[in-house]
Every structure is written in C-alpha cells, then in structure tokens.
Amino acid sequence: MNTRNAAVTFVLAWYAAMAGDGRAAEPQASRWPVKPVRMVVPFPPGGSTDIVARILAPSLSEALGQQFIVDNRSGAAGNIALDIVAHAQPDGHTTLIGNVSTNSINETLFTSSLKIKPSRDLIGVTLVASSPNVLVSGSVLPPNNLKELIAYLKSRPGQVNFTSPLGSQSHLDTLDFLGKAGLQMPNVPTRGIGQALASIIAGDIHISIQSAASAIGQIKGGKLKAYATTAPKRLPELPEVPTFAEEGMRGVGNDQWTGLFVPAATPRAVIDRLHASLLQVMQRQDVRDLYNRSAIPMATSRSPEEFNRFVQAEIVKWAKIIKDKNVTVE
C-alpha cells in the first residue's frame, strides 16, 4: 500500500471508529462548548494564518455562546503549536489554525524531530482560506517588473538574498522560483512576518515570497514592490500586479491554504458542530468583507472527510517536492 492510500485508509478508519463510539460521546458532545475555546495559531501575529483566526474568532464566539480565544504559539516552524494541540484534551476546547506548512510540509521535513505525527494525531475540520502569495522587494530596489528584477538579481551574484522560514511553503516556493529563473542566493531566516517585512523594506533583504494578506498594506503604502502573485488571475485588491503565469513562469508558487484542526480523539459530534458553525459564520457578509479586505480568498470543505483527504494529498505532494529539491533543515 502506498503512502497516500495508507494515510487515507487511516482517516477513514478513524471516522468509522468515531461513529462506533458516537453514542457514548454524544451526551457530552451535545453540550459543547461549555467553556472558552482556544484557537492556537502556530505563528506570530500579523501573518495570514493569524489574520484568519482573528476574523473567525469573534463570529464563532457569537454563534456558539463561548469565547474563542486566539493563542499565538510560534516557534520551531509551527511544531510547538502542533505538539500543544495534539496533546490537548480532545474535547473540542483546543483547536489549531494550521496551514500547508504545519500540517502538510512539516510531516516530511521534520520527521526525525517532530514529536507527533500531524496526520495521525490531528483531525481536520474544514478549510477556512486559500491565500495567494506574492513576490515582493523593498521599494528601494530599482526593478519595476519581474523581468527587470531577475536581470537585477542575476547581475549581483553573492550580493543578494531572500527570506523565508526554513522549510516553509515560502522557502520551497522561493527555491522553485529561483531555480526556474536561473538564480542562486542565500536564505536569511527571520523571526516572524513583522521582522521579515521590516528587513525587506529597509533593504537588508532583497526579495521574499509572502502571503498577499500579510504584505498588501505595505504594497499599497508604497513600501514594498510587488512583482507577481501565485493566484490564477489578478487579485482585485492588487489589479496592477500580474500573476507568475502572465509573466511566463506558469507553475511557480502555490497558494497558502489554512484550515481548522482538533486532536484526533475529539468526538465526531463536536467536529460536526464545529464544521457546521464555521460554514455558517463564513456565509455572513461582515465576515466575507473582512476576508476580502485582507486579500484572503475564503475556502471551505463540504465535510471533514473531504478536508482530510485534501490534507493527505498535500502531504504526498510536498513530500515529493522536498525530495526532488533535496531540502533538509535538520
């Protein structure tokens, strides 16, 4: 049995087990939530994952009658947060706002040091966003389009750099861009999106692939230049910025998906209520407006099973990319 089939088999077996235990768990689960719900975010404030959590938390608090509290637990490429939630009481009162890096890439990249296995110890509830990324530089850099930028970087071997968290989607996507553009440069990891953007604006770091949600304010404010996005078409919020495909680099970069996860033994009744509540609040116009203003496209899954199949496919996809590019961080 190959890795993907084994992973999908595990997810389906888990759901069958939960269905079998459903009668015992139902009385307690039907009262959920009975206390504040913790939404653990694996990154510092300001990034797209954090923004999504802060959009959803107030609406879920209102819908479910208990406060949803955003708890930023950054560090170790998101693995600290993964460990916290995987070992939390599986009663639906501790959740994870995870993303492609934490819940797909890390399983392969940190296999020897990760204390848990995300696909085994966490269960997905639903997608909540799929955010495009954007290639940016500080406004002090002379190039004004992607062709000029590539030529500028090529003319300065050993003098230019980029930033991304080690092993993150941003890191892997930047390596993909550099390879297709015929460029080589070192990565200068920074602590959090705030420090990364500050270093780019100051000119200490030359380029970075960041979520559009994180960078849009600085782009519109003229402090960052945007060269291309990973979106399939131009973003309404950045209509002047072309896509990589438009610039002749089709296939460069991936959107950053974000989803909600809970400990694996969480009762199915709790997962179903959380899934239904999320889909309900994400239909609200005020929530949609907040997503749109943040340049974060909304995304949902029709069921937890659909989302978990998607996550397993992403694990397989990124494992191949990591192997093909020979990326190691340990």
Phi and psi in degrees as a GROMACS rama.xvg file:
@    title "Ramachandran Plot"
@    xaxis  label "Phi"
@    yaxis  label "Psi"
@TYPE xy
-77.1433  171.283  ASN-2
-59.3019  -43.8986  THR-3
-64.7569  -46.8245  ARG-4
-62.8084  -38.9266  ASN-5
-63.2446  -40.9626  ALA-6
-66.3071  -43.8321  ALA-7
-64.9895  -39.2179  VAL-8
-60.0591  -39.7837  THR-9
-61.417  -46.784  PHE-10
-60.4701  -45.5486  VAL-11
-66.7872  -37.0225  LEU-12
-65.3173  -37.7489  ALA-13
-61.5029  -45.2472  TRP-14
-63.4779  -36.0661  TYR-15
-64.8443  -40.5133  ALA-16
-64.7727  -41.5371  ALA-17
-64.8997  -37.0887  MET-18
-63.6369  -38.556  ALA-19
-66.3959  -32.2849  GLY-20
-92.0324  3.23107  ASP-21
-59.0517  -37.5837  GLY-22
-65.7063  -38.673  ARG-23
-70.3807  -36.6414  ALA-24
-81.3813  -21.953  ALA-25
-58.7463  -46.5046  GLU-26
-57.9227  -44.7804  PRO-27
-70.5878  -42.0158  GLN-28
-64.492  -32.5208  ALA-29
-66.2877  -18.6034  SER-30
-92.4963  -5.78963  ARG-31
-65.5627  141.576  TRP-32
-89.1683  144.875  PRO-33
-109.072  1.18694  VAL-34
-156.911  172.156  LYS-35
-55.9614  146.441  PRO-36
-106.404  128.635  VAL-37
-90.35  126.785  ARG-38
-108.854  98.5193  MET-39
-80.2573  127.64  VAL-40
-110.865  126.886  VAL-41
-77.712  5.60995  PRO-42
-134.943  163.824  PHE-43
-65.7593  164.718  PRO-44
-60.1112  149.428  PRO-45
110.826  -24.1196  GLY-46
-81.9262  172.773  GLY-47
-64.4036  -35.4132  SER-48
-63.6727  -43.3331  THR-49
-65.2343  -40.7618  ASP-50
-60.7051  -44.7732  ILE-51
-59.7067  -45.1517  VAL-52
-59.4888  -41.3717  ALA-53
-76.2561  -20.3418  ARG-54
-74.1055  -43.3865  ILE-55
-80.3746  -33.1464  LEU-56
-55.8165  -49.7723  ALA-57
-62.7814  -38.3779  PRO-58
-69.4652  -38.7118  SER-59
-67.2466  -37.1446  LEU-60
-58.2979  -44.9146  SER-61
-67.0582  -42.0656  GLU-62
-70.6048  -33.419  ALA-63
-110.692  -3.15291  LEU-64
76.6723  11.8018  GLY-65
-135.072  147.771  GLN-66
-70.6261  133.287  GLN-67
-101.062  119.378  PHE-68
-110.538  122  ILE-69
-77.943  127.257  VAL-70
-126.838  101.678  ASP-71
-77.5664  116.205  ASN-72
-125.171  76.929  ARG-73
-83.6648  166.658  SER-74
124.459  149.025  GLY-75
55.838  42.488  ALA-76
58.1033  29.3543  ALA-77
93.6528  -7.20364  GLY-78
-70.622  -26.5028  ASN-79
-62.038  -46.737  ILE-80
-64.8016  -41.3075  ALA-81
-56.4268  -45.5028  LEU-82
-65.0099  -41.759  ASP-83
-58.8184  -49.4286  ILE-84
-72.7932  -39.4826  VAL-85
-60.3427  -31.6963  ALA-86
-98.6222  4.53213  HIS-87
-75.3576  160.468  ALA-88
-57.9353  126.166  GLN-89
-82.4062  61.7887  PRO-90
-117.819  9.81269  ASP-91
86.5602  2.00602  GLY-92
-98.6131  1.42406  HIS-93
-132.482  121.389  THR-94
-127.301  165.545  THR-95
-124.589  129.075  LEU-96
-93.1846  91.8267  ILE-97
-99.3452  174.331  GLY-98
-145.176  -170.515  ASN-99
-58.7633  -36.7234  VAL-100
-69.1602  -52.5695  SER-101
-68.4519  -40.6744  THR-102
-105.617  -0.0860076  ASN-103
-127.321  -53.4375  SER-104
-70.7697  -43.7056  ILE-105
-61.7866  -28.682  ASN-106
-60.7865  -34.5714  GLU-107
-90.3914  -43.7202  THR-108
-71.208  -32.179  LEU-109
-114.087  32.7418  PHE-110
-60.0475  -31.2421  THR-111
-85.4795  -18.7829  SER-112
-113.949  -16.8381  SER-113
-68.9986  125.972  LEU-114
-77.1218  -18.9117  LYS-115
-125.004  174.295  ILE-116
-118.851  109.752  LYS-117
-52.3554  -42.8511  PRO-118
-71.2968  -16.5772  SER-119
-98.6744  -38.9887  ARG-120
-98.3744  -6.47649  ASP-121
-130.841  147.946  LEU-122
-122.301  133.24  ILE-123
-78.6295  145.907  GLY-124
-100.774  -51.8902  VAL-125
-169.394  154.359  THR-126
-63.3025  147.946  LEU-127
-127.588  -11.9488  VAL-128
-167.56  155.495  ALA-129
-139.854  100.382  SER-130
-99.8111  131.079  SER-131
-70.5797  153.338  PRO-132
-105.451  162.503  ASN-133
-139.883  137.81  VAL-134
-84.8529  122.73  LEU-135
-130.234  160.781  VAL-136
-138.515  172.791  SER-137
-71.1962  155.213  GLY-138
-67.2236  -14.619  SER-139
-74.2244  -18.0793  VAL-140
-71.9744  133.793  LEU-141
-65.2599  -38.485  PRO-142
-58.9536  143.679  PRO-143
-116.491  -3.34928  ASN-144
-146.75  172.411  ASN-145
-64.9133  -40.4897  LEU-146
-60.5028  -45.9518  LYS-147
-63.7833  -39.112  GLU-148
-62.6274  -46.8446  LEU-149
-60.6935  -43.621  ILE-150
-62.7008  -40.6894  ALA-151
-62.641  -45.838  TYR-152
-67.7717  -38.4536  LEU-153
-64.5389  -31.0875  LYS-154
-78.5503  -2.92072  SER-155
-129.309  56.7507  ARG-156
-61.6982  135.77  PRO-157
78.6128  -0.783859  GLY-158
-114.344  -5.04485  GLN-159
-123.626  161.219  VAL-160
-152.464  175.133  ASN-161
-138.948  169.743  PHE-162
-132.719  141.462  THR-163
-169.441  151.003  SER-164
-61.7106  137.513  PRO-165
-57.0698  127.052  LEU-166
78.7874  2.43138  GLY-167
-78.4907  171.182  SER-168
-59.0529  -40.4677  GLN-169
-57.8617  -42.6103  SER-170
-62.1904  -48.8759  HIS-171
-67.6542  -39.2554  LEU-172
-66.8141  -36.95  ASP-173
-66.4913  -40.6835  THR-174
-60.608  -38.4291  LEU-175
-63.5106  -47.1507  ASP-176
-60.1431  -47.5451  PHE-177
-61.5387  -42.0046  LEU-178
-61.9797  -44.2526  GLY-179
-73.8074  -23.5072  LYS-180
-91.1593  -3.90392  ALA-181
71.8081  35.494  GLY-182
-115.719  153.877  LEU-183
-137.275  132.809  GLN-184
-162.124  156.159  MET-185
-79.9091  154.203  PRO-186
-92.934  134.451  ASN-187
-114.876  91.9067  VAL-188
-62.0196  141.169  PRO-189
-123.483  163.175  THR-190
-94.6304  92.7745  ARG-191
89.2065  160.09  GLY-192
-64.3856  -34.5407  ILE-193
-61.4795  -47.9775  GLY-194
-66.4676  -38.8448  GLN-195
-61.1167  -49.6012  ALA-196
-65.9686  -38.246  LEU-197
-62.3849  -40.7319  ALA-198
-68.8746  -35.8113  SER-199
-68.8624  -45.1371  ILE-200
-61.586  -37.9166  ILE-201
-73.9772  -14.6268  ALA-202
88.8729  3.70095  GLY-203
-72.0849  -29.2079  ASP-204
-122.356  141.448  ILE-205
-91.2715  -45.7778  HIS-206
-139.735  162.659  ILE-207
-162.066  149.315  SER-208
-101.477  114.653  ILE-209
-125.334  162.609  GLN-210
-66.3161  141.098  SER-211
-59.0105  -35.7562  ALA-212
-60.9168  -37.6608  ALA-213
-74.4809  -33.3859  SER-214
-100.488  -12.8498  ALA-215
-60.7649  -37.3157  ILE-216
-63.7148  -41.6253  GLY-217
-73.8829  -30.2499  GLN-218
-66.8302  -49.4376  ILE-219
-65.449  -29.123  LYS-220
-81.1995  -1.71349  GLY-221
82.109  7.52099  GLY-222
-89.1501  -19.7792  LYS-223
-124.026  146.305  LEU-224
-100.571  136.646  LYS-225
-110.851  131.872  ALA-226
-108.598  -34.2563  TYR-227
-167.601  150.601  ALA-228
-115.853  160.873  THR-229
-86.1069  -0.252854  THR-230
-67.4158  154.529  ALA-231
-69.5491  -23.7672  PRO-232
-145.377  168.016  LYS-233
-59.9849  141.879  ARG-234
-77.1635  134.879  LEU-235
-57.0854  -31.5129  PRO-236
-77.3906  -20.3262  GLU-237
-133.711  63.2088  LEU-238
-65.0665  -19.9698  PRO-239
-85.6601  -7.56899  GLU-240
-96.3033  119.761  VAL-241
-74.7141  167.047  PRO-242
-86.3269  162.852  THR-243
-59.4144  -37.8077  PHE-244
-61.7715  -42.284  ALA-245
-60.8534  -31.0712  GLU-246
-88.4988  11.2737  GLU-247
82.9845  16.0486  GLY-248
-122.39  55.3559  MET-249
-59.7383  136.867  ARG-250
92.092  -5.59904  GLY-251
-78.9998  128.595  VAL-252
82.519  158.579  GLY-253
-135.909  148.821  ASN-254
-69.9589  153.795  ASP-255
-98.0866  107.74  GLN-256
-86.2672  152.439  TRP-257
-132.223  141.606  THR-258
-148.251  168.344  GLY-259
-102.743  134.092  LEU-260
-129.049  156.752  PHE-261
-136.869  163.99  VAL-262
-56.3897  148.065  PRO-263
-59.9947  -31.7268  ALA-264
-89.4582  10.8599  ALA-265
-60.6998  133.79  THR-266
-57.3947  142.231  PRO-267
-60.1915  -34.9412  ARG-268
-61.9109  -37.166  ALA-269
-67.4916  -44.6367  VAL-270
-59.7685  -43.9707  ILE-271
-63.3319  -41.2857  ASP-272
-68.1923  -39.7693  ARG-273
-65.141  -42.1223  LEU-274
-60.8591  -47.9771  HIS-275
-63.7982  -38.9984  ALA-276
-67.4711  -40.2997  SER-277
-63.0613  -46.1807  LEU-278
-62.6047  -35.0949  LEU-279
-66.7192  -48.8012  GLN-280
-69.738  -28.2872  VAL-281
-75.7555  -6.25833  MET-282
-88.2994  -11.7241  GLN-283
-69.2201  139.006  ARG-284
-66.0918  -35.1629  GLN-285
-66.3343  -36.2527  ASP-286
-69.1777  -43.2021  VAL-287
-59.1954  -41.0698  ARG-288
-63.1653  -38.5773  ASP-289
-66.4274  -41.5702  LEU-290
-58.5888  -48.7659  TYR-291
-62.9734  -42.3717  ASN-292
-66.1776  -24.4466  ARG-293
-91.4282  2.56894  SER-294
59.8675  39.0727  ALA-295
-117.177  107.534  ILE-296
-65.6015  133.181  PRO-297
-73.7224  144.472  MET-298
-146.516  141.467  ALA-299
-137.765  165.138  THR-300
-114.626  140.868  SER-301
-65.5945  -24.5743  ARG-302
-157.35  161.056  SER-303
-58.9724  -36.8531  PRO-304
-60.2457  -43.8065  GLU-305
-60.5879  -43.1617  GLU-306
-64.9619  -42.5393  PHE-307
-67.6757  -33.549  ASN-308
-64.3533  -40.523  ARG-309
-61.1113  -46.2579  PHE-310
-61.895  -42.6895  VAL-311
-62.9783  -39.5303  GLN-312
-64.7899  -36.053  ALA-313
-66.5833  -38.3686  GLU-314
-59.7924  -45.4088  ILE-315
-64.0799  -43.7097  VAL-316
-59.8872  -49.2312  LYS-317
-73.4388  -28.378  TRP-318
-61.3855  -40.0061  ALA-319
-66.5873  -42.7224  LYS-320
-62.0296  -44.1891  ILE-321
-62.8859  -41.5488  ILE-322
-66.555  -46.2397  LYS-323
-62.1857  -35.7797  ASP-324
-92.9125  -1.54836  LYS-325
54.2513  46.4778  ASN-326
-87.2284  126.971  VAL-327
-133.535  148.557  THR-328
-130.766  -0.144286  VAL-329
